[in-house]
Amino acid sequence: MKNNPILTAMMQQENEMENSGLMTVGEHLEELRKMLFRIIGALLCVTIVIFCFKDMTFDVLLAPLSSDFVTFRTIEQFASLLGVNMAGNEYNIKLISTDLAAQFMTHITTSCYVAFMLTLPYILVELFIYISPALYEHEKRYSGIIAIVIYGLFALGLLMSYFVIFPVSFLFLATYQVDASIENTITLTSYISTFTTLTLMMGIVFQLPIIVYTLARIGIVNADLLKGFRRHAIVVIAVIAAVITPTSDIFTLTIVMLPIYALYELSIFAIRNIKVEQE
């Protein structure tokens, strides 16, 4: 043990890193541990706050159940401009709970979900602080901008799901009847599960421009390549939409596909600008 060459080499390497001002492996692990504790602590605190403000939280989450929701009112106003009267289509969908602990467990899981969404900017900041010592100055500047864009696209995906995709698809499915004698009864668990899954997946899918932009920067794809594979991309987008759509119905599938395809076209425009800049 005294003359172990591996141990000796590791000690020499740590001594060299200390003399050069660089962090050792142990110091990196210690910083990682502190960062994880801060993130977990922030998530826990925000979760508790969200849990305490139950009424406010579920007023927002359950808003699409009513015909007074802003999206439906906007559709009515737009239809009235076209001469179509939709003012009489009032509805108020009620949810049911069939399991004894369903409402309490839904309250907990929903609080954790909302807390994660609200804490995500802080998590990105913590990750940036952790990796920043290994970056050059220009890399720090670009990585900060990229982090902002990533969260901006993520938030845009959440908003798109909350105000457009989820309420429209939910209204269609919740009010659709093959016969007037058959009443739709929707459980709270089904509603929240569909809501959280769809919004989270849309936030992730909205990272498509960042992924394509990165691939274009390293020369893997270009605008001409993406334009040539438009037909194939539509098939892939349909598969992705089917995977991330909890209900898997054709109506919701179509609504989900539209913004993803718009992101595909936006990605083509973005990397076309990269090509112009490089020339």
N, C-alpha and C positions, 0 to 999 in steps of 0.2 A: 504493500500500500504506500510505503514511503516513497518509492521510486516509480509510481504509476505515471507513465508518460502522458496518458489522456488527461488525468487530473492536473498534472503540471502544466500542460498546454492550456487548459481552461483557465487556470489561475493566472498564467502569463497574459492570456487574452484579456481577462477582466482588468488586470493591472494596466495594460496598455489603453483600454477604453476609459478607465478612470483618469489616467494621465492626459488623455486627449480631450477630456470633457464630455465624452459620449456616455450614454446610459448603458448599464450592464443589463443582461437578460433578467436578472432578479429585479432590478429597478423598473424595467418595462412591465414585468408581471405585477409589481406592486402598484404601478400607475393604472394598469388595466383593472385591477381589483378595486381601486378607489373609484374609477370611472363607473364601473358596473354598480357599485353601491350607491353612487349618486343618482344614476339613472333609475335604479329600482326604488330608491327613496322618493324621487320625484313622482314616479308612476304611482306609488302607494299613496302619497299625499293627495295627488289630483284625483285618484280613484275614490278616496274617502270623501273629498269635497263633492264630487259628482254624485256619489251615493246619497249624501245628505240632501242635495237639491233634487230629490226625486221628481217632484211635480214639474219643475222647469225642464228637466231632461226629457221626460216622457211627453210633455206638451210638444216639444220639437220633434221627437221620434214618431209620434202618433198623428202628427198634423196631416199627413196625406190621407187619413181615413175620412176626412170631412170634405165636402164639396166647397167649403170656404178656403181651401188651400190655395196659395197664391198661384200655383201653376194652372189650376182649373179655372180660376177667375181670369187669368190672362188669356187662356184659350177661349173663354166665353166672350171676352172683349174683342179678341181678334175675329171670332166668328161673326159677331154683330157688325163689324166693319164690312164683312163680306155679305151681309144681308141674311145671315143664319141666326135664328133665335135659339139659344141654348140655355136661357135663364131658368127654364122650368125643370131642368135636370138636377134636382136637389137630391142628395143622398147623404147618409151618415152610416158608414159600415161599422159594425160592432164586432169586437173580438171576444173569444171565449177562452177560458183556461180549464183544461181537463185534468191536469195533475195537481196533487196537493201542494207541492213545493215549486210549481212552475213559475209563479209570479215572483217569488223571492229569488230563485236562481236566475231568472231573467234580469231582475234588478241588479244582481251582482255582476253577471257577465256583460250586461250593457254598460255598466259603470266602468268596467275594465276597458271595454272597447272604446268608449268616448274618451277616457283618460289617455289611452295610447294615441289617439288622433290629436288631442290637444298637446301632448307632451312631445310629439314627434320632432318639432323644430328644436327643442332643447336636446333631444337625443342626437340629432345631426350636429349640433354645436359641440357636444361632448366628444363625438367621434372625430370631428375636425380638429379639436384641440389635441386629441390624443395622437393623431397621425401627423399633425403640422410640423413637429420638430424634424421629421424625415423628409420634408418637402423643401424645394427651393422657393425663393420669393415669388417668382412668376407662377409656380405651381400652386402656392398658397392662394394667390389672387384668383386663378382660374377655378381651383377647387371650391373656393367660397361661392363663386358665381354659380357653379354647377350645382352645389348643394341647395342654393336658393331656387334655382330652376326646377330641380327635382321635387322639392316640397311644393312649389307653385303648381306644377303639373299634377302632383298627387292631390292637392286641395281642389284643383279644377275638376279632376275625376270624381271626387266625392260630391262636389256641388252638382255636377252633371247628373250623377246618379240620384241625388236627393231631390232635385227640382224637376228633372225631366224623365229619366229612364224608369226609376222605381215607381213614382206616382202614376204615370201613364199606364205602365204594364200592370200595376196592381189594380187600378181602376177597371181595366178591361177584364182581368181574370176574376176579380172579386164580384163583379156585377154580371158576368156572363152566365146565362142559364140556357140549357137545352129545353127546359120546360118550366113554366111559371110555378108549377107545384113543387119544384125542387129548390130548396133554400140553401144558399151557401153559408156555411159556418166555418170561420177561419180562426185557428188557435193563435194565441199570443206568441207561442214558441215558433210557429211557422212564420208569422209576420216578422218577428225580430231576426230570426235566422236568415230569411230571405233578404231583409234590409241590410244587415251587417255584411253578409257575404257579397252581395252585389256592389255595395258602396266600396268595400275594401278592394275587390277585384278591379273595379273601374279605376280606383286610384293607382293600382299597380299597372294596369294596361296603359294608362296615360303616360307611362314612362317610355313609350315607344319612340318618340322623337329623340330622347336622350340616347337610347340604345343605338338607333340608326346613325345619329350624329357621331357617336364614338366609333362605330364601325367605319364610317366614312373617313374620319380623321386618320385612321390607321390603314386606310386603303383597301378595305375588304369589300365595300359596296360603293356605288356611285349612283347618281340620279338616273343615268341611262339604264343601268341594270334594274333599278326598281321600277322604272316605267315599262321595261320589257316584260317584267313578271307581274303585271297588274292582275291578270286573270288568275294566276296561281295565288297571288296575295289574297284575293277575294275568298278563295276556298279556305286558305289558312285562317283568315279572319273569321269565317263562318265556324270553323272548328273551335277557335279560341272562344268565340261568343257562346257556343254551345256548352263549353266546359265551365265558363264562369257564370252562366245563367242558372240559378238554382232550380227554376221551374221548368226549363228546357222546352218551353212552348214557342211556336213559330213567331208569335207576335212580339214577345220580349226579345227573342233572338234577333229579329230584324231591327228593333230599336237599339240594341247593344251594338250591332254591326255598323250602324251608320257613323257614330262618332269615332269608332276604331278606324274605319276606312278614311274618315276625314283626317285623322292623325297620320295615316300612311301618306296621304297626299301632302300634308304639311311637312313630313319628313323629307319627301322628295324636294320640296321647295327649299328646305333648310340646307340640304347637302348640295343643292345646285349653287347656292350662294357660297358655300365653302370652295367649290370648284372655281368660281369666278375670282375669289380672293386669292387662291393659290396661284392662278395664272397671272 
